[in-house]
Amino acid sequence: MDVGLTDFYTDSDGTTVEPPRYLRTFEKALTREQRRLSCKQEGSKNRAKARLRLGREHLNVQRQRKGWVVKLARCVVTSNVRLWRRGALCPGI
């Protein structure tokens, strides 16, 4: 298994998986919240609330990325578990 920048990973069969572009899908919402934050006066409560909203948008992107990676890793592991167990029981194979 090889992890790269353009493809998320490539396995020994030559199968490649491209990562989804979550940042691109949330780009509009992120720019809107960033623009709202920049218009607020420094030190105000409204700026603090806008900063938290922007942080929540970034957190959404982060959680979607992590969820996708976990699901993909689980799929790869479950598809290869039989081969792994067979190799663990019989190391010569």
LINLIN-V815555 format. One line per field, one symbol per residue. phi: phi as a letter, one per 30 degrees, with the letter a starting at -180 (. if undefined). psi: psi as a letter, one per 30 degrees, with the letter a starting at -180 (. if undefined). burial: # if it has 16 or more other ideal C-beta (glycine too) atoms within 10 Angstrom, else .. A space follows every 10 residues. Layout:
phi->???
psi->???
burial->???
This chain:
phi->.bcbcdcdab cddjdcbcdd cddddcdddd dddddddddd ddiddddddd dddddddddd dddddddddd dddddddddc dddddddddb ddd
psi->kkkaeekelk affgkkkkkl ieeeegeeee eeeeeeeffl kkfleeeeee eeeeeeeeee eeeeeeeeee eeeeeeeffg eeeeeeeeei ff.
burial->........#. .......... .#...#.... ..#..##... ......#..# ...#..#... #......... .......... .......... ...
